[in-house]
Amino acid sequence: MVEEAREQEDAVEPPEHAHARLRKGDKLKSLAALLTAGTALLAALGAFLKTFDHGVTESAYNTLSESIVKLSDQQRRTQEDVAMLRGYLDGLSHAPLAATGSGAAPPPPIVDAGAPHPPPSATTTITFNIVDAGHARVPVVAPPAPPVKPPPFAAAISK
């Protein structure tokens, strides 16, 4: 019964007490918001003023730069090799090719070892003729690209 009486007293609270409790709650909420904003401001200021350590970034940049230089050099050598091969093929396509056997029979094809081989003929002549398809020229290879040289790390981060 005593508890019911207390509940009734709490239910009928004078208006000045309710207004005071609301003001106190608003003040606490405002103080919490102010503390949160102050903490965020300090964190932002600290992040802005903090110096950044570029040690790991610089070592990664230097490793990648070396790899790029090696790749550029390899690409240049490959392009020079392709140009030489194309020149070689172009020279072959315009030169007559004829091979004549010296009388010795070519080696027989590899077949079953137990099967008899046909007898070699006394003279064998082999002739190769290249068919000229209108002297189609092999396309010219573009000159190799200039070597790549990445800028130093200090210049790269200053941009």
For each residue, the residues with C-beta under 8 A, 3 or more apart:
1: 4 5
2: 5 6
3: 6 7
4: 1 7 8
5: 1 2 8 9
6: 2 3 9 10
7: 3 4 10 11
8: 4 5 11 12
9: 5 6 12
10: 6 7 13
11: 7 8
12: 8 9
13: 10 17 18
14: 17 18
15: 18 19
16: 19 20
17: 13 14 20 21
18: 13 14 15 21 22
19: 15 16 22 23
20: 16 17 23 24
21: 17 18 24 25
22: 18 19 25 26
23: 19 20 26 27
24: 20 21 27 28
25: 21 22 28 29
26: 22 23 29 30
27: 23 24 30 31
28: 24 25 31 32
29: 25 26 32 33
30: 26 27 33 34
31: 27 28 34 35
32: 28 29 35 36
33: 29 30 36 37
34: 30 31 37 38
35: 31 32 38 39
36: 32 33 39 40
37: 33 34 40 41
38: 34 35 41 42
39: 35 36 42 43
40: 36 37 43 44
41: 37 38 44 45
42: 38 39 45 46
43: 39 40 46 47
44: 40 41 47 48
45: 41 42 48 49
46: 42 43 49 50
47: 43 44 50
48: 44 45
49: 45 46
50: 46 47
51:
52:
53: 56
54: 57 58 153 157
55: 58 59
56: 53 59 60
57: 54 60 61 153 157
58: 54 55 61 62 153
59: 55 56 62 63
60: 56 57 63 64
61: 57 58 64 65 153 156
62: 58 59 65 66 153
63: 59 60 66 67
64: 60 61 67 68 150
65: 61 62 68 69 150
66: 62 63 69 70
67: 63 64 70 71
68: 64 65 71 72 148 150
69: 65 66 72 73 147 148 149 150
70: 66 67 73 74
71: 67 68 74 75 148
72: 68 69 75 76 145 147 148
73: 69 70 76 77 147
74: 70 71 77 78
75: 71 72 78 79 144 145
76: 72 73 79 80 144 145 147
77: 73 74 80 81
78: 74 75 81 82
79: 75 76 82 83 141 142 144 145
80: 76 77 83 84 144
81: 77 78 84 85
82: 78 79 85 86 141
83: 79 80 86 87 141
84: 80 81 87 88
85: 81 82 88 89
86: 82 83 89 90 138 139 141
87: 83 84 90 91 138
88: 84 85 91 92
89: 85 86 92 93 138
90: 86 87 93 94 137 138
91: 87 88 94 95
92: 88 89 95 97 130
93: 89 90 130 135 136 138
94: 90 91 135
95: 91 92
96: 130
97: 92 128 129 130
98: 127 128 129
99: 126 127 128
100: 125 126 127
101: 104 106 123 124 125 126
102:
103: 122 123 124
104: 101 124
105: 108 120 121 124
106: 101 124 126
107:
108: 105 111 117 118 120
109:
110:
111: 108 115 117
112: 115
113:
114:
115: 111 112
116:
117: 108 111
118: 108
119:
120: 105 108 124
121: 105 124
122: 103
123: 101 103
124: 101 103 104 105 106 120 121
125: 100 101
126: 99 100 101 106
127: 98 99 100
128: 97 98 99
129: 97 98
130: 92 93 96 97
131:
132: 135
133: 136
134:
135: 93 94 132
136: 93 133
137: 90
138: 86 87 89 90 93
139: 86
140:
141: 79 82 83 86
142: 79
143:
144: 75 76 79 80
145: 72 75 76 79 148
146:
147: 69 72 73 76
148: 68 69 71 72 145
149: 69
150: 64 65 68 69 156
151: 155 156
152: 155 156
153: 54 57 58 61 62 156 157
154: 157 158
155: 151 152 158 159
156: 61 150 151 152 153 159
157: 54 57 153 154
158: 154 155
159: 155 156
